[in-house]
Amino acid sequence: PGSVSLPAYRITPAGFEWGKQQAADGIVSHHQASQLTGFLSSFYERAPLLLSKRFLGFFMVPDGRVWNYAFMGVKHSPTMRYNVVLDNPRPFYDAVHRPTHFNSFVELDAQRAAG
């Protein structure tokens, strides 16, 4: 009672090794799936997944708490380095993810006050 069971999958050691080889060959993006050769269904296996109020999990978020770079343009880089901390992630539209939006509001208020 109070829980839901869902199907889930986990990678097998053979699947991990195959993935490592794909990365070493330079095929690392999920957008390049058509180029993947040698993939077998034995590279993963079914695993239980239980969602319940009894078991609490955790999230690892960047130490600056900003994880959504969708509103920040070129601030995200695939090679950027960051530390992680255990915390709940901020909501998608949180102000920390949209600093330029709020700067625009401040500038608009300043223009109205000046003029």
Secondary structure as GFF3:
##gff-version 3
##sequence-region A 1 115
A	DSSP	beta_strand	3	11	.	.	.	ID=ss1
A	DSSP	alpha_helix	13	24	.	.	.	ID=ss2
A	DSSP	three_ten_helix	30	35	.	.	.	ID=ss3
A	DSSP	three_ten_helix	41	43	.	.	.	ID=ss4
A	DSSP	beta_strand	44	52	.	.	.	ID=ss5
A	DSSP	beta_strand	60	62	.	.	.	ID=ss6
A	DSSP	three_ten_helix	73	75	.	.	.	ID=ss7
A	DSSP	beta_strand	84	86	.	.	.	ID=ss8
A	DSSP	three_ten_helix	95	97	.	.	.	ID=ss9
A	DSSP	alpha_helix	99	114	.	.	.	ID=ss10
###
